[in-house]
Amino acid sequence: MNLSILKAIFTSMEQGVVFIDDRNRIAYCNPAAEKIRKIKIDQVLGRSILDFHPKKAHRKVLQVIEDLKSGQVEGHHRMNIQMVKGKFYDNTYTAVWGPRNKYWGPSFVSKEITQRKKTEDQLKVALKHLETANEELKRLNQLKDDFLSTVSHKLKTPMISVMATSD
């Protein structure tokens, strides 16, 4: 395939695509990745990928890259991560292998999922409220059953006495 066609494909994507070399340095990123990460390719080429992740994610990012390189993870690895000013991204990492099974490095695709994450968080809160309401309904149902059992018992006792004397 013609290199200019591949470049046009990557340029037109809304997902950010980044390729990292075998020493974890940025070797390529498309315009969407530049926009998502607020970077310019000419300023980031050759820099460590860790420079563009929060410190708390460094260990996890390195582990994902190592797992891909060693073959412990086949195919791809997904990781949701909060990156820039409260925005969340879904990153899918994939090992890139060249001829003769030579490891070239990982690539990853980033897609913003901030709205999906907010919706998931709202659903978790709603589920918690529903679980609490369900427990309260179970408790009230048990109270009702206990009340009806008590009333039934209290009514049966005098009725048995009355019925016994009428015979």
C-alpha positions as CSV (number, residue, x, y, z in Angstrom):
1,M,0.0,0.0,0.0
2,N,1.2,3.5,-0.8
3,L,2.7,5.4,2.2
4,S,0.7,8.5,1.3
5,I,-2.6,6.6,1.5
6,L,-1.6,5.3,5.0
7,K,-0.7,8.8,6.1
8,A,-4.1,10.1,4.8
9,I,-5.9,7.3,6.7
10,F,-4.1,8.1,10.0
11,T,-4.6,11.9,9.5
12,S,-8.4,11.4,9.0
13,M,-9.0,9.4,12.1
14,E,-10.7,10.9,15.2
15,Q,-8.9,8.5,17.5
16,G,-5.3,9.3,18.5
17,V,-2.7,6.9,17.2
18,V,0.7,6.8,18.7
19,F,3.6,4.5,17.9
20,I,6.3,4.0,20.5
21,D,9.7,2.5,19.6
22,D,11.3,-0.5,21.4
23,R,12.8,1.9,24.0
24,N,9.4,3.5,24.9
25,R,10.1,6.7,23.0
26,I,7.4,8.3,20.8
27,A,8.2,7.7,17.1
28,Y,4.9,8.8,15.5
29,C,1.5,10.3,16.4
30,N,-1.3,11.4,14.2
31,P,-3.1,14.8,14.4
32,A,-5.9,13.4,16.6
33,A,-3.3,12.2,19.1
34,E,-1.7,15.7,19.0
35,K,-5.1,17.3,19.7
36,I,-6.1,14.8,22.5
37,R,-2.8,15.1,24.3
38,K,-2.2,18.8,23.5
39,I,1.2,18.1,21.9
40,K,3.0,18.7,18.6
41,I,4.8,15.8,16.9
42,D,7.9,17.8,16.4
43,Q,8.1,18.6,20.1
44,V,7.6,15.0,21.3
45,L,9.5,12.8,18.9
46,G,12.0,10.8,20.8
47,R,10.6,11.6,24.2
48,S,9.5,8.9,26.7
49,I,5.9,7.9,26.6
50,L,5.9,8.3,30.3
51,D,6.2,12.0,29.9
52,F,2.7,12.0,28.7
53,H,1.0,9.9,31.4
54,P,0.2,10.9,35.0
55,K,2.9,9.6,37.4
56,K,0.4,7.3,39.1
57,A,0.0,5.5,35.7
58,H,3.7,5.0,34.9
59,R,4.1,1.6,36.5
60,K,0.9,0.3,34.8
61,V,1.9,1.7,31.4
62,L,5.4,0.1,31.7
63,Q,3.8,-3.2,32.7
64,V,1.4,-3.2,29.8
65,I,4.3,-2.5,27.4
66,E,6.4,-5.2,28.9
67,D,3.5,-7.7,28.8
68,L,3.0,-7.0,25.1
69,K,6.7,-7.3,24.3
70,S,7.1,-10.5,26.2
71,G,4.0,-12.0,24.6
72,Q,2.2,-12.4,28.0
73,V,-0.6,-10.4,26.5
74,E,-1.6,-11.5,23.0
75,G,-3.5,-9.1,20.8
76,H,-4.1,-5.9,22.6
77,H,-4.5,-4.5,26.1
78,R,-7.1,-1.9,27.1
79,M,-6.7,0.7,29.8
80,N,-9.0,3.5,30.8
81,I,-7.1,6.5,32.2
82,Q,-7.7,10.1,33.2
83,M,-5.3,12.2,31.3
84,V,-5.9,15.9,30.7
85,K,-8.0,18.2,32.9
86,G,-10.6,15.7,34.0
87,K,-11.0,14.0,30.6
88,F,-11.0,10.2,30.4
89,Y,-9.5,8.2,27.6
90,D,-9.7,4.6,26.5
91,N,-6.3,3.5,25.4
92,T,-5.8,0.2,23.5
93,Y,-2.2,-0.9,23.3
94,T,-0.9,-3.4,20.7
95,A,2.5,-4.8,20.1
96,V,3.9,-4.2,16.6
97,W,6.1,-6.9,15.2
98,G,8.3,-6.6,12.1
99,P,9.8,-9.2,9.9
100,R,11.4,-12.2,11.5
101,N,9.3,-11.6,14.6
102,K,11.3,-8.5,15.6
103,Y,9.6,-6.4,18.2
104,W,9.3,-2.8,17.0
105,G,7.4,-1.4,19.9
106,P,3.8,-0.8,21.0
107,S,1.2,1.3,19.3
108,F,-1.8,2.6,21.0
109,V,-5.1,4.2,20.1
110,S,-6.7,6.7,22.3
111,K,-10.4,7.6,22.3
112,E,-12.0,10.1,24.6
113,I,-14.6,8.5,26.8
114,T,-15.3,11.3,29.3
115,Q,-19.1,11.3,28.7
116,R,-19.3,7.5,28.9
117,K,-17.3,7.5,32.1
118,K,-19.6,10.1,33.7
119,T,-22.6,8.1,32.6
120,E,-21.2,4.9,34.1
121,D,-20.5,6.7,37.3
122,Q,-24.0,8.1,37.4
123,L,-25.3,4.5,36.8
124,K,-23.2,3.2,39.7
125,V,-24.8,5.8,42.0
126,A,-28.3,5.0,40.8
127,L,-27.7,1.3,41.2
128,K,-26.5,1.9,44.8
129,H,-29.7,3.8,45.5
130,L,-31.8,1.0,44.0
131,E,-30.0,-1.6,46.1
132,T,-30.6,0.5,49.2
133,A,-34.3,1.0,48.3
134,N,-34.6,-2.8,47.6
135,E,-33.2,-3.6,51.1
136,E,-35.7,-1.2,52.7
137,L,-38.6,-2.8,50.8
138,K,-37.5,-6.2,52.0
139,R,-37.3,-4.9,55.5
140,L,-40.8,-3.4,55.2
141,N,-42.2,-6.5,53.7
142,Q,-40.9,-8.6,56.6
143,L,-42.5,-6.1,59.0
144,K,-45.8,-6.5,57.2
145,D,-45.5,-10.3,57.4
146,D,-44.7,-10.1,61.1
147,F,-47.6,-7.8,61.7
148,L,-50.1,-10.0,59.8
149,S,-48.8,-13.1,61.6
150,T,-49.2,-11.3,65.0
151,V,-52.7,-10.1,64.2
152,S,-53.8,-13.5,62.9
153,H,-52.5,-15.1,66.0
154,K,-54.2,-12.5,68.3
155,L,-57.5,-13.0,66.5
156,K,-57.4,-16.8,66.4
157,T,-56.9,-17.2,70.2
158,P,-60.2,-15.5,71.2
159,M,-62.0,-17.1,68.3
160,I,-60.9,-20.6,69.4
161,S,-62.2,-19.8,73.0
162,V,-65.6,-18.6,71.6
163,M,-65.9,-21.6,69.3
164,A,-65.0,-24.0,72.1
165,T,-67.7,-22.6,74.4
166,S,-70.4,-22.7,71.7
167,D,-70.0,-26.4,71.2
